[in-house]
Amino acid sequence: SKATLLESVAMVREFPAIRSLIIVLTALVLCYHPCRHRAGFGAVAVVALLGYALLMVWAGAHLKGQVKGVDLSFLAGVLLLVGASLLAITMPRLMRREKRAARWGLALADRQR
């Protein structure tokens, strides 16, 4: 049920923060794997950590009984985490396409000379 799922998500707050962060960052590394651009991974990691922080804010309030159900911080946290994961999965393709376009543009410039 929805209440059980929300309670399970809120219980993540009880885990040591470093363990949760290691899990989140490891999942991002696995999603981002073939790509080696550190700046892109840094951007994805910042988005994911912001989502994690918002989710933990909601979890703390939910466990104290201040929030019943879902609020804006929960939705924003989940959307940021999912968005970071999708971006990490698609980033290698985007970078390959960018490299190809750069090579093609260089090849066109050579032909025009």
SEMAR-56137 format. One record per residue: x, z, y negated of N, C-alpha, C, O, CB in turn; residue in one letter; residue number from 1. Coordinates in nm, 4 decimals. Glycine has a CB too. Layout:
+----------+----------+----------+----------+----------+----------+----------+----------+----------+----------+----------+----------+----------+----------+----------+------+-------+
!       nx !       nz !       ny !      cax !      caz !      cay !       cx !       cz !       cy !       ox !       oz !       oy !      cbx !      cbz !      cby ! doba ! kolfi !
+----------+----------+----------+----------+----------+----------+----------+----------+----------+----------+----------+----------+----------+----------+----------+------+-------+
!        X !        Z !        Y !        X !        Z !        Y !        X !        Z !        Y !        X !        Z !        Y !        X !        Z !        Y !    a !   NUM !
...
+----------+----------+----------+----------+----------+----------+----------+----------+----------+----------+----------+----------+----------+----------+----------+------+-------+
END
This chain:
+----------+----------+----------+----------+----------+----------+----------+----------+----------+----------+----------+----------+----------+----------+----------+------+-------+
!       nx !       nz !       ny !      cax !      caz !      cay !       cx !       cz !       cy !       ox !       oz !       oy !      cbx !      cbz !      cby ! doba ! kolfi !
+----------+----------+----------+----------+----------+----------+----------+----------+----------+----------+----------+----------+----------+----------+----------+------+-------+
!   0.0830 !   0.0000 !   0.1187 !   0.0000 !   0.0000 !   0.0000 !   0.0876 !   0.0000 !  -0.1252 !   0.2084 !   0.0228 !  -0.1185 !  -0.0945 !   0.1212 !   0.0003 !    s !     1 !
!   0.0249 !  -0.0257 !  -0.2377 !   0.0968 !  -0.0342 !  -0.3641 !   0.1611 !   0.0995 !  -0.4009 !   0.2749 !   0.1025 !  -0.4479 !   0.0025 !  -0.0794 !  -0.4752 !    k !     2 !
!   0.0897 !   0.2094 !  -0.3800 !   0.1429 !   0.3412 !  -0.4151 !   0.2660 !   0.3748 !  -0.3320 !   0.3627 !   0.4300 !  -0.3845 !   0.0359 !   0.4490 !  -0.3959 !    a !     3 !
!   0.2637 !   0.3424 !  -0.2037 !   0.3783 !   0.3693 !  -0.1163 !   0.4987 !   0.2860 !  -0.1594 !   0.6115 !   0.3352 !  -0.1599 !   0.3426 !   0.3395 !   0.0312 !    t !     4 !
!   0.4752 !   0.1614 !  -0.1950 !   0.5837 !   0.0749 !  -0.2399 !   0.6465 !   0.1282 !  -0.3687 !   0.7689 !   0.1310 !  -0.3819 !   0.5325 !  -0.0680 !  -0.2611 !    l !     5 !
!   0.5627 !   0.1702 !  -0.4635 !   0.6143 !   0.2246 !  -0.5890 !   0.6909 !   0.3542 !  -0.5659 !   0.7937 !   0.3769 !  -0.6296 !   0.5002 !   0.2484 !  -0.6875 !    l !     6 !
!   0.6430 !   0.4388 !  -0.4765 !   0.7147 !   0.5629 !  -0.4440 !   0.8502 !   0.5324 !  -0.3819 !   0.9488 !   0.6003 !  -0.4105 !   0.6313 !   0.6502 !  -0.3482 !    e !     7 !
!   0.8551 !   0.4308 !  -0.2974 !   0.9815 !   0.3915 !  -0.2336 !   1.0814 !   0.3417 !  -0.3370 !   1.1999 !   0.3745 !  -0.3306 !   0.9570 !   0.2828 !  -0.1277 !    s !     8 !
!   1.0339 !   0.2630 !  -0.4316 !   1.1225 !   0.2134 !  -0.5372 !   1.1709 !   0.3298 !  -0.6234 !   1.2876 !   0.3344 !  -0.6624 !   1.0503 !   0.1076 !  -0.6246 !    v !     9 !
!   1.0819 !   0.4228 !  -0.6527 !   1.1185 !   0.5377 !  -0.7354 !   1.2200 !   0.6284 !  -0.6649 !   1.2998 !   0.6946 !  -0.7313 !   0.9937 !   0.6178 !  -0.7719 !    a !    10 !
!   1.2179 !   0.6319 !  -0.5336 !   1.3115 !   0.7170 !  -0.4602 !   1.4555 !   0.6691 !  -0.4720 !   1.5479 !   0.7451 !  -0.4431 !   1.2721 !   0.7232 !  -0.3144 !    m !    11 !
!   1.4764 !   0.5454 !  -0.5136 !   1.6124 !   0.4945 !  -0.5355 !   1.6823 !   0.5799 !  -0.6407 !   1.8048 !   0.5924 !  -0.6398 !   1.6098 !   0.3450 !  -0.5794 !    v !    12 !
!   1.6051 !   0.6380 !  -0.7304 !   1.6599 !   0.7264 !  -0.8352 !   1.7319 !   0.8472 !  -0.7753 !   1.8236 !   0.9015 !  -0.8369 !   1.5477 !   0.7745 !  -0.9285 !    r !    13 !
!   1.6914 !   0.8888 !  -0.6570 !   1.7508 !   1.0054 !  -0.5923 !   1.8866 !   0.9752 !  -0.5293 !   1.9628 !   1.0674 !  -0.5002 !   1.6569 !   1.0586 !  -0.4869 !    e !    14 !
!   1.9178 !   0.8472 !  -0.5079 !   2.0478 !   0.8101 !  -0.4496 !   2.1561 !   0.8273 !  -0.5558 !   2.1272 !   0.8210 !  -0.6753 !   2.0461 !   0.6625 !  -0.3955 !    f !    15 !
!   2.2805 !   0.8491 !  -0.5131 !   2.3894 !   0.8522 !  -0.6117 !   2.3979 !   0.7173 !  -0.6845 !   2.3879 !   0.6116 !  -0.6223 !   2.5255 !   0.8857 !  -0.5426 !    p !    16 !
!   2.4161 !   0.7224 !  -0.8149 !   2.4148 !   0.6007 !  -0.8973 !   2.5234 !   0.5026 !  -0.8550 !   2.5007 !   0.3816 !  -0.8539 !   2.4325 !   0.6364 !  -1.0447 !    a !    17 !
!   2.6400 !   0.5534 !  -0.8205 !   2.7492 !   0.4635 !  -0.7841 !   2.7145 !   0.3837 !  -0.6583 !   2.7507 !   0.2665 !  -0.6474 !   2.8790 !   0.5431 !  -0.7625 !    i !    18 !
!   2.6448 !   0.4463 !  -0.5635 !   2.6055 !   0.3757 !  -0.4411 !   2.5074 !   0.2636 !  -0.4733 !   2.5198 !   0.1526 !  -0.4214 !   2.5430 !   0.4736 !  -0.3396 !    r !    19 !
!   2.4117 !   0.2925 !  -0.5573 !   2.3139 !   0.1899 !  -0.5953 !   2.3797 !   0.0754 !  -0.6715 !   2.3462 !  -0.0411 !  -0.6500 !   2.2025 !   0.2514 !  -0.6803 !    s !    20 !
!   2.4726 !   0.1081 !  -0.7599 !   2.5417 !   0.0036 !  -0.8357 !   2.6284 !  -0.0826 !  -0.7453 !   2.6369 !  -0.2039 !  -0.7644 !   2.6272 !   0.0655 !  -0.9457 !    l !    21 !
!   2.6925 !  -0.0209 !  -0.6473 !   2.7726 !  -0.0976 !  -0.5517 !   2.6837 !  -0.1936 !  -0.4738 !   2.7220 !  -0.3082 !  -0.4501 !   2.8476 !  -0.0033 !  -0.4549 !    i !    22 !
!   2.5658 !  -0.1482 !  -0.4341 !   2.4731 !  -0.2343 !  -0.3604 !   2.4267 !  -0.3511 !  -0.4470 !   2.4242 !  -0.4653 !  -0.4010 !   2.3519 !  -0.1534 !  -0.3114 !    i !    23 !
!   2.3901 !  -0.3233 !  -0.5714 !   2.3424 !  -0.4284 !  -0.6623 !   2.4533 !  -0.5304 !  -0.6885 !   2.4298 !  -0.6510 !  -0.6801 !   2.2932 !  -0.3670 !  -0.7960 !    v !    24 !
!   2.5737 !  -0.4829 !  -0.7201 !   2.6834 !  -0.5746 !  -0.7504 !   2.7292 !  -0.6526 !  -0.6276 !   2.7678 !  -0.7689 !  -0.6392 !   2.8003 !  -0.4979 !  -0.8085 !    l !    25 !
!   2.7253 !  -0.5897 !  -0.5098 !   2.7608 !  -0.6615 !  -0.3873 !   2.6613 !  -0.7737 !  -0.3592 !   2.7006 !  -0.8838 !  -0.3206 !   2.7665 !  -0.5649 !  -0.2679 !    t !    26 !
!   2.5337 !  -0.7461 !  -0.3784 !   2.4319 !  -0.8501 !  -0.3593 !   2.4550 !  -0.9658 !  -0.4568 !   2.4403 !  -1.0822 !  -0.4197 !   2.2897 !  -0.7914 !  -0.3783 !    a !    27 !
!   2.4910 !  -0.9337 !  -0.5812 !   2.5184 !  -1.0401 !  -0.6782 !   2.6410 !  -1.1216 !  -0.6399 !   2.6410 !  -1.2439 !  -0.6535 !   2.5374 !  -0.9811 !  -0.8171 !    l !    28 !
!   2.7453 !  -1.0551 !  -0.5922 !   2.8664 !  -1.1267 !  -0.5501 !   2.8330 !  -1.2212 !  -0.4359 !   2.8803 !  -1.3349 !  -0.4339 !   2.9777 !  -1.0273 !  -0.5073 !    v !    29 !
!   2.7526 !  -1.1760 !  -0.3412 !   2.7153 !  -1.2614 !  -0.2286 !   2.6304 !  -1.3800 !  -0.2733 !   2.6440 !  -1.4900 !  -0.2196 !   2.6400 !  -1.1804 !  -0.1240 !    l !    30 !
!   2.5439 !  -1.3583 !  -0.3702 !   2.4636 !  -1.4696 !  -0.4230 !   2.5494 !  -1.5667 !  -0.5035 !   2.5246 !  -1.6873 !  -0.5015 !   2.3492 !  -1.4162 !  -0.5105 !    c !    31 !
!   2.6480 !  -1.5166 !  -0.5729 !   2.7307 !  -1.5948 !  -0.6644 !   2.8500 !  -1.6591 !  -0.5946 !   2.9223 !  -1.7377 !  -0.6559 !   2.7793 !  -1.5071 !  -0.7774 !    y !    32 !
!   2.8714 !  -1.6273 !  -0.4686 !   2.9951 !  -1.6492 !  -0.3944 !   3.0724 !  -1.7783 !  -0.4180 !   3.1885 !  -1.7678 !  -0.4573 !   2.9647 !  -1.6422 !  -0.2562 !    h !    33 !
!   3.0203 !  -1.8981 !  -0.3981 !   3.1099 !  -2.0135 !  -0.4094 !   3.1648 !  -2.0350 !  -0.5503 !   3.2685 !  -2.0993 !  -0.5667 !   3.0378 !  -2.1374 !  -0.3653 !    p !    34 !
!   3.0985 !  -1.9836 !  -0.6495 !   3.1390 !  -2.0041 !  -0.7879 !   3.2476 !  -1.9032 !  -0.8253 !   3.2410 !  -1.7867 !  -0.7859 !   3.0176 !  -1.9915 !  -0.8830 !    c !    35 !
!   3.3475 !  -1.9484 !  -0.9015 !   3.4590 !  -1.8603 !  -0.9354 !   3.4709 !  -1.8346 !  -1.0852 !   3.5755 !  -1.7883 !  -1.1307 !   3.5878 !  -1.9192 !  -0.8842 !    r !    36 !
!   3.3699 !  -1.8625 !  -1.1610 !   3.3746 !  -1.8419 !  -1.3054 !   3.3429 !  -1.6969 !  -1.3374 !   3.2303 !  -1.6508 !  -1.3188 !   3.2763 !  -1.9362 !  -1.3780 !    h !    37 !
!   3.4434 !  -1.6261 !  -1.3856 !   3.4270 !  -1.4822 !  -1.4117 !   3.3308 !  -1.4547 !  -1.5258 !   3.2549 !  -1.3579 !  -1.5207 !   3.5612 !  -1.4191 !  -1.4429 !    r !    38 !
!   3.3327 !  -1.5368 !  -1.6266 !   3.2429 !  -1.5150 !  -1.7409 !   3.0972 !  -1.5278 !  -1.6978 !   3.0125 !  -1.4490 !  -1.7400 !   3.2737 !  -1.6153 !  -1.8543 !    a !    39 !
!   3.0681 !  -1.6261 !  -1.6145 !   2.9315 !  -1.6421 !  -1.5641 !   2.8881 !  -1.5240 !  -1.4807 !   2.7750 !  -1.4768 !  -1.4927 !   2.9199 !  -1.7687 !  -1.4825 !    g !    40 !
!   2.9786 !  -1.4754 !  -1.3950 !   2.9448 !  -1.3582 !  -1.3143 !   2.9261 !  -1.2357 !  -1.4028 !   2.8385 !  -1.1532 !  -1.3768 !   3.0540 !  -1.3316 !  -1.2093 !    f !    41 !
!   3.0072 !  -1.2234 !  -1.5066 !   2.9921 !  -1.1105 !  -1.5986 !   2.8560 !  -1.1112 !  -1.6657 !   2.7921 !  -1.0069 !  -1.6795 !   3.1016 !  -1.1131 !  -1.7040 !    g !    42 !
!   2.8120 !  -1.2289 !  -1.7075 !   2.6802 !  -1.2404 !  -1.7714 !   2.5685 !  -1.2042 !  -1.6738 !   2.4748 !  -1.1327 !  -1.7093 !   2.6587 !  -1.3831 !  -1.8251 !    a !    43 !
!   2.5791 !  -1.2538 !  -1.5512 !   2.4787 !  -1.2225 !  -1.4492 !   2.4794 !  -1.0723 !  -1.4189 !   2.3737 !  -1.0111 !  -1.4032 !   2.5051 !  -1.3041 !  -1.3195 !    v !    44 !
!   2.5982 !  -1.0138 !  -1.4109 !   2.6086 !  -0.8705 !  -1.3816 !   2.5493 !  -0.7863 !  -1.4941 !   2.4840 !  -0.6853 !  -1.4676 !   2.7549 !  -0.8313 !  -1.3588 !    a !    45 !
!   2.5708 !  -0.8262 !  -1.6186 !   2.5139 !  -0.7509 !  -1.7315 !   2.3614 !  -0.7549 !  -1.7271 !   2.2958 !  -0.6532 !  -1.7495 !   2.5647 !  -0.8078 !  -1.8663 !    v !    46 !
!   2.3056 !  -0.8708 !  -1.6985 !   2.1589 !  -0.8826 !  -1.6885 !   2.1065 !  -0.7953 !  -1.5750 !   2.0057 !  -0.7265 !  -1.5908 !   2.1168 !  -1.0304 !  -1.6660 !    v !    47 !
!   2.1749 !  -0.7979 !  -1.4603 !   2.1319 !  -0.7179 !  -1.3459 !   2.1437 !  -0.5690 !  -1.3755 !   2.0544 !  -0.4923 !  -1.3396 !   2.2141 !  -0.7533 !  -1.2221 !    a !    48 !
!   2.2509 !  -0.5268 !  -1.4398 !   2.2678 !  -0.3846 !  -1.4706 !   2.1660 !  -0.3370 !  -1.5729 !   2.1203 !  -0.2229 !  -1.5667 !   2.4087 !  -0.3580 !  -1.5219 !    l !    49 !
!   2.1305 !  -0.4227 !  -1.6660 !   2.0248 !  -0.3875 !  -1.7610 !   1.8916 !  -0.3706 !  -1.6886 !   1.8168 !  -0.2768 !  -1.7161 !   2.0127 !  -0.4949 !  -1.8711 !    l !    50 !
!   1.8624 !  -0.4612 !  -1.5965 !   1.7411 !  -0.4481 !  -1.5158 !   1.7418 !  -0.3216 !  -1.4316 !   1.6399 !  -0.2535 !  -1.4201 !   1.7249 !  -0.5690 !  -1.4260 !    g !    51 !
!   1.8572 !  -0.2900 !  -1.3725 !   1.8703 !  -0.1674 !  -1.2927 !   1.8476 !  -0.0436 !  -1.3798 !   1.7793 !   0.0499 !  -1.3380 !   2.0098 !  -0.1607 !  -1.2261 !    y !    52 !
!   1.9045 !  -0.0428 !  -1.5005 !   1.8869 !   0.0711 !  -1.5907 !   1.7400 !   0.0895 !  -1.6284 !   1.6897 !   0.2019 !  -1.6300 !   1.9717 !   0.0524 !  -1.7171 !    a !    53 !
!   1.6717 !  -0.0201 !  -1.6585 !   1.5291 !  -0.0102 !  -1.6927 !   1.4465 !   0.0390 !  -1.5739 !   1.3522 !   0.1165 !  -1.5904 !   1.4762 !  -0.1464 !  -1.7401 !    l !    54 !
!   1.4824 !  -0.0058 !  -1.4569 !   1.4119 !   0.0400 !  -1.3368 !   1.4350 !   0.1886 !  -1.3123 !   1.3441 !   0.2589 !  -1.2683 !   1.4567 !  -0.0405 !  -1.2147 !    l !    55 !
!   1.5556 !   0.2369 !  -1.3403 !   1.5846 !   0.3791 !  -1.3227 !   1.5142 !   0.4652 !  -1.4274 !   1.4775 !   0.5793 !  -1.3993 !   1.7348 !   0.4027 !  -1.3289 !    m !    56 !
!   1.4952 !   0.4115 !  -1.5477 !   1.4174 !   0.4829 !  -1.6498 !   1.2748 !   0.5016 !  -1.5998 !   1.2184 !   0.6106 !  -1.6093 !   1.4183 !   0.4058 !  -1.7855 !    v !    57 !
!   1.2172 !   0.3947 !  -1.5468 !   1.0814 !   0.4038 !  -1.4919 !   1.0760 !   0.5007 !  -1.3755 !   0.9832 !   0.5811 !  -1.3661 !   1.0319 !   0.2661 !  -1.4472 !    w !    58 !
!   1.1753 !   0.4942 !  -1.2857 !   1.1753 !   0.5790 !  -1.1664 !   1.1811 !   0.7262 !  -1.2047 !   1.1120 !   0.8085 !  -1.1446 !   1.2935 !   0.5436 !  -1.0751 !    a !    59 !
!   1.2628 !   0.7604 !  -1.3043 !   1.2694 !   0.9000 !  -1.3485 !   1.1358 !   0.9488 !  -1.4016 !   1.0924 !   1.0593 !  -1.3687 !   1.3759 !   0.9164 !  -1.4553 !    g !    60 !
!   1.0711 !   0.8683 !  -1.4826 !   0.9400 !   0.9056 !  -1.5380 !   0.8346 !   0.9109 !  -1.4277 !   0.7462 !   0.9965 !  -1.4309 !   0.8968 !   0.8055 !  -1.6480 !    a !    61 !
!   0.8429 !   0.8207 !  -1.3305 !   0.7452 !   0.8176 !  -1.2216 !   0.7594 !   0.9413 !  -1.1328 !   0.6594 !   1.0007 !  -1.0924 !   0.7621 !   0.6894 !  -1.1376 !    h !    62 !
!   0.8812 !   0.9794 !  -1.1032 !   0.9031 !   1.0968 !  -1.0174 !   0.8605 !   1.2253 !  -1.0864 !   0.8199 !   1.3201 !  -1.0192 !   1.0499 !   1.1066 !  -0.9769 !    l !    63 !
!   0.8688 !   1.2308 !  -1.2197 !   0.8243 !   1.3489 !  -1.2940 !   0.6732 !   1.3497 !  -1.3152 !   0.6180 !   1.4481 !  -1.3645 !   0.8948 !   1.3556 !  -1.4285 !    k !    64 !
!   0.6064 !   1.2410 !  -1.2782 !   0.4622 !   1.2317 !  -1.2947 !   0.4195 !   1.1883 !  -1.4332 !   0.3010 !   1.1946 !  -1.4659 !   0.4001 !   1.3623 !  -1.2633 !    g !    65 !
!   0.5140 !   1.1441 !  -1.5158 !   0.4809 !   1.1008 !  -1.6515 !   0.4199 !   0.9607 !  -1.6528 !   0.3471 !   0.9248 !  -1.7453 !   0.6054 !   1.1039 !  -1.7396 !    q !    66 !
!   0.4500 !   0.8823 !  -1.5498 !   0.3987 !   0.7454 !  -1.5419 !   0.3302 !   0.7282 !  -1.4073 !   0.3883 !   0.7571 !  -1.3027 !   0.5132 !   0.6399 !  -1.5606 !    v !    67 !
!   0.2087 !   0.6819 !  -1.4111 !   0.1372 !   0.6492 !  -1.2875 !   0.1317 !   0.4981 !  -1.2757 !   0.0804 !   0.4305 !  -1.3649 !  -0.0069 !   0.7115 !  -1.2857 !    k !    68 !
!   0.1829 !   0.4458 !  -1.1686 !   0.1797 !   0.3012 !  -1.1494 !   0.2941 !   0.2306 !  -1.2196 !   0.4062 !   0.2811 !  -1.2269 !   0.0490 !   0.2456 !  -1.1982 !    g !    69 !
!   0.2631 !   0.1132 !  -1.2706 !   0.3634 !   0.0233 !  -1.3277 !   0.3531 !   0.0255 !  -1.4795 !   0.2432 !   0.0267 !  -1.5349 !   0.3457 !  -0.1210 !  -1.2740 !    v !    70 !
!   0.4684 !   0.0261 !  -1.5466 !   0.4686 !   0.0137 !  -1.6921 !   0.5664 !  -0.0967 !  -1.7331 !   0.6193 !  -0.1685 !  -1.6482 !   0.5066 !   0.1491 !  -1.7595 !    d !    71 !
!   0.5893 !  -0.1091 !  -1.8621 !   0.6712 !  -0.2184 !  -1.9141 !   0.8167 !  -0.2099 !  -1.8659 !   0.8777 !  -0.3129 !  -1.8371 !   0.6671 !  -0.2180 !  -2.0663 !    l !    72 !
!   0.8725 !  -0.0896 !  -1.8569 !   1.0126 !  -0.0789 !  -1.8135 !   1.0272 !  -0.1205 !  -1.6669 !   1.1291 !  -0.1785 !  -1.6294 !   1.0647 !   0.0656 !  -1.8333 !    s !    73 !
!   0.9283 !  -0.0920 !  -1.5848 !   0.9327 !  -0.1350 !  -1.4450 !   0.9293 !  -0.2879 !  -1.4373 !   1.0112 !  -0.3495 !  -1.3691 !   0.8143 !  -0.0737 !  -1.3650 !    f !    74 !
!   0.8336 !  -0.3478 !  -1.5080 !   0.8206 !  -0.4939 !  -1.5055 !   0.9456 !  -0.5630 !  -1.5603 !   0.9939 !  -0.6603 !  -1.5025 !   0.6979 !  -0.5373 !  -1.5860 !    l !    75 !
!   0.9973 !  -0.5119 !  -1.6722 !   1.1174 !  -0.5722 !  -1.7311 !   1.2367 !  -0.5558 !  -1.6375 !   1.3155 !  -0.6490 !  -1.6214 !   1.1484 !  -0.5089 !  -1.8686 !    a !    76 !
!   1.2512 !  -0.4389 !  -1.5755 !   1.3615 !  -0.4161 !  -1.4833 !   1.3570 !  -0.5078 !  -1.3630 !   1.4587 !  -0.5652 !  -1.3240 !   1.3615 !  -0.2739 !  -1.4377 !    g !    77 !
!   1.2395 !  -0.5217 !  -1.3042 !   1.2252 !  -0.6100 !  -1.1877 !   1.2500 !  -0.7554 !  -1.2265 !   1.3179 !  -0.8282 !  -1.1541 !   1.0849 !  -0.5952 !  -1.1256 !    v !    78 !
!   1.1953 !  -0.7982 !  -1.3407 !   1.2155 !  -0.9358 !  -1.3853 !   1.3630 !  -0.9644 !  -1.4139 !   1.4123 !  -1.0724 !  -1.3811 !   1.1319 !  -0.9634 !  -1.5100 !    l !    79 !
!   1.4332 !  -0.8697 !  -1.4741 !   1.5754 !  -0.8900 !  -1.5012 !   1.6571 !  -0.8944 !  -1.3725 !   1.7485 !  -0.9758 !  -1.3600 !   1.6278 !  -0.7795 !  -1.5923 !    l !    80 !
!   1.6250 !  -0.8075 !  -1.2766 !   1.6970 !  -0.8092 !  -1.1493 !   1.6714 !  -0.9392 !  -1.0724 !   1.7644 !  -0.9994 !  -1.0188 !   1.6560 !  -0.6888 !  -1.0637 !    l !    81 !
!   1.5471 !  -0.9812 !  -1.0674 !   1.5141 !  -1.1063 !  -0.9981 !   1.5757 !  -1.2247 !  -1.0722 !   1.6293 !  -1.3164 !  -1.0100 !   1.3601 !  -1.1240 !  -0.9863 !    v !    82 !
!   1.5681 !  -1.2224 !  -1.2041 !   1.6280 !  -1.3305 !  -1.2824 !   1.7784 !  -1.3389 !  -1.2631 !   1.8336 !  -1.4484 !  -1.2517 !   1.5967 !  -1.3119 !  -1.4290 !    g !    83 !
!   1.8452 !  -1.2241 !  -1.2595 !   1.9901 !  -1.2240 !  -1.2370 !   2.0230 !  -1.2775 !  -1.0983 !   2.1203 !  -1.3509 !  -1.0813 !   2.0476 !  -1.0820 !  -1.2540 !    a !    84 !
!   1.9428 !  -1.2414 !  -0.9997 !   1.9663 !  -1.2912 !  -0.8638 !   1.9477 !  -1.4425 !  -0.8568 !   2.0295 !  -1.5125 !  -0.7971 !   1.8718 !  -1.2220 !  -0.7644 !    s !    85 !
!   1.8410 !  -1.4929 !  -0.9175 !   1.8177 !  -1.6374 !  -0.9175 !   1.9263 !  -1.7120 !  -0.9945 !   1.9682 !  -1.8206 !  -0.9545 !   1.6809 !  -1.6687 !  -0.9773 !    l !    86 !
!   1.9710 !  -1.6537 !  -1.1039 !   2.0783 !  -1.7153 !  -1.1805 !   2.2081 !  -1.7162 !  -1.1003 !   2.2829 !  -1.8139 !  -1.1039 !   2.0983 !  -1.6417 !  -1.3133 !    l !    87 !
!   2.2348 !  -1.6076 !  -1.0280 !   2.3554 !  -1.6014 !  -0.9451 !   2.3500 !  -1.7047 !  -0.8330 !   2.4523 !  -1.7630 !  -0.7970 !   2.3729 !  -1.4607 !  -0.8861 !    a !    88 !
!   2.2319 !  -1.7273 !  -0.7783 !   2.2177 !  -1.8256 !  -0.6704 !   2.2358 !  -1.9676 !  -0.7238 !   2.2978 !  -2.0512 !  -0.6581 !   2.0798 !  -1.8117 !  -0.6023 !    i !    89 !
!   2.1819 !  -1.9951 !  -0.8431 !   2.1881 !  -2.1316 !  -0.8963 !   2.3147 !  -2.1607 !  -0.9765 !   2.3441 !  -2.2773 !  -1.0030 !   2.0684 !  -2.1569 !  -0.9829 !    t !    90 !
!   2.3898 !  -2.0595 !  -1.0155 !   2.5079 !  -2.0799 !  -1.0986 !   2.6116 !  -2.1727 !  -1.0352 !   2.6653 !  -2.2583 !  -1.1055 !   2.5714 !  -1.9473 !  -1.1286 !    m !    91 !
!   2.6422 !  -2.1601 !  -0.9062 !   2.7401 !  -2.2540 !  -0.8495 !   2.6970 !  -2.4002 !  -0.8643 !   2.7805 !  -2.4858 !  -0.8934 !   2.7626 !  -2.2224 !  -0.7024 !    p !    92 !
!   2.5694 !  -2.4300 !  -0.8448 !   2.5187 !  -2.5666 !  -0.8619 !   2.5316 !  -2.6120 !  -1.0065 !   2.5721 !  -2.7249 !  -1.0342 !   2.3725 !  -2.5756 !  -0.8171 !    r !    93 !
!   2.4965 !  -2.5227 !  -1.0979 !   2.5052 !  -2.5577 !  -1.2391 !   2.6490 !  -2.5859 !  -1.2803 !   2.6748 !  -2.6794 !  -1.3562 !   2.4472 !  -2.4461 !  -1.3250 !    l !    94 !
!   2.7418 !  -2.5065 !  -1.2313 !   2.8823 !  -2.5265 !  -1.2663 !   2.9365 !  -2.6555 !  -1.2052 !   3.0152 !  -2.7257 !  -1.2687 !   2.9662 !  -2.4070 !  -1.2199 !    m !    95 !
!   2.8949 !  -2.6873 !  -1.0821 !   2.9372 !  -2.8133 !  -1.0204 !   2.8852 !  -2.9315 !  -1.1009 !   2.9574 !  -3.0284 !  -1.1245 !   2.8878 !  -2.8222 !  -0.8746 !    r !    96 !
!   2.7600 !  -2.9228 !  -1.1426 !   2.6996 !  -3.0308 !  -1.2209 !   2.7727 !  -3.0465 !  -1.3543 !   2.7949 !  -3.1581 !  -1.4012 !   2.5490 !  -3.0033 !  -1.2449 !    r !    97 !
!   2.8098 !  -2.9329 !  -1.4150 !   2.8817 !  -2.9375 !  -1.5420 !   3.0196 !  -3.0016 !  -1.5242 !   3.0622 !  -3.0811 !  -1.6079 !   2.8958 !  -2.7960 !  -1.6007 !    e !    98 !
!   3.0888 !  -2.9674 !  -1.4164 !   3.2195 !  -3.0279 !  -1.3894 !   3.2058 !  -3.1783 !  -1.3675 !   3.2854 !  -3.2572 !  -1.4183 !   3.2853 !  -2.9620 !  -1.2665 !    k !    99 !
!   3.1034 !  -3.2167 !  -1.2909 !   3.0803 !  -3.3586 !  -1.2646 !   3.0519 !  -3.4339 !  -1.3941 !   3.1035 !  -3.5434 !  -1.4161 !   2.9641 !  -3.3766 !  -1.1663 !    r !   100 !
!   2.9701 !  -3.3745 !  -1.4785 !   2.9365 !  -3.4382 !  -1.6061 !   3.0609 !  -3.4500 !  -1.6939 !   3.0788 !  -3.5507 !  -1.7624 !   2.8263 !  -3.3585 !  -1.6795 !    a !   101 !
!   3.1458 !  -3.3490 !  -1.6926 !   3.2685 !  -3.3533 !  -1.7723 !   3.3610 !  -3.4635 !  -1.7207 !   3.4202 !  -3.5373 !  -1.7994 !   3.3407 !  -3.2164 !  -1.7691 !    a !   102 !
!   3.3729 !  -3.4742 !  -1.5890 !   3.4568 !  -3.5795 !  -1.5318 !   3.3993 !  -3.7169 !  -1.5633 !   3.4730 !  -3.8093 !  -1.5975 !   3.4705 !  -3.5612 !  -1.3798 !    r !   103 !
!   3.2682 !  -3.7300 !  -1.5517 !   3.2029 !  -3.8577 !  -1.5787 !   3.2201 !  -3.8953 !  -1.7255 !   3.2461 !  -4.0111 !  -1.7583 !   3.0531 !  -3.8513 !  -1.5418 !    w !   104 !
!   3.2054 !  -3.7970 !  -1.8128 !   3.2251 !  -3.8230 !  -1.9550 !   3.3672 !  -3.8656 !  -1.9842 !   3.3894 !  -3.9540 !  -2.0670 !   3.1904 !  -3.7002 !  -2.0367 !    g !   105 !
!   3.4634 !  -3.8046 !  -1.9181 !   3.6031 !  -3.8424 !  -1.9348 !   3.6268 !  -3.9833 !  -1.8818 !   3.6993 !  -4.0618 !  -1.9429 !   3.6951 !  -3.7424 !  -1.8635 !    l !   106 !
!   3.5661 !  -4.0146 !  -1.7692 !   3.5812 !  -4.1490 !  -1.7117 !   3.5210 !  -4.2541 !  -1.8045 !   3.5777 !  -4.3623 !  -1.8200 !   3.5144 !  -4.1564 !  -1.5725 !    a !   107 !
!   3.4064 !  -4.2237 !  -1.8664 !   3.3454 !  -4.3172 !  -1.9604 !   3.4333 !  -4.3352 !  -2.0832 !   3.4460 !  -4.4464 !  -2.1344 !   3.2060 !  -4.2688 !  -2.0018 !    l !   108 !
!   3.4933 !  -4.2288 !  -2.1302 !   3.5809 !  -4.2380 !  -2.2485 !   3.7025 !  -4.3252 !  -2.2178 !   3.7481 !  -4.4014 !  -2.3030 !   3.6266 !  -4.0965 !  -2.2944 !    a !   109 !
!   3.7549 !  -4.3135 !  -2.0947 !   3.8694 !  -4.3965 !  -2.0548 !   3.8298 !  -4.5427 !  -2.0478 !   3.9087 !  -4.6292 !  -2.0856 !   3.9253 !  -4.3507 !  -1.9192 !    d !   110 !
!   3.7095 !  -4.5726 !  -2.0003 !   3.6643 !  -4.7107 !  -1.9863 !   3.6405 !  -4.7749 !  -2.1240 !   3.6615 !  -4.8950 !  -2.1408 !   3.5355 !  -4.7163 !  -1.9017 !    r !   111 !
!   3.5976 !  -4.6964 !  -2.2205 !   3.5667 !  -4.7501 !  -2.3514 !   3.6917 !  -4.7858 !  -2.4297 !   3.6833 !  -4.8627 !  -2.5255 !   3.4844 !  -4.6519 !  -2.4289 !    q !   112 !
!   3.8046 !  -4.7339 !  -2.3932 !   3.9295 !  -4.7626 !  -2.4651 !   3.9785 !  -4.8969 !  -2.4369 !   4.0825 !  -4.9370 !  -2.4894 !   4.0350 !  -4.6652 !  -2.4315 !    r !   113 !
+----------+----------+----------+----------+----------+----------+----------+----------+----------+----------+----------+----------+----------+----------+----------+------+-------+
END
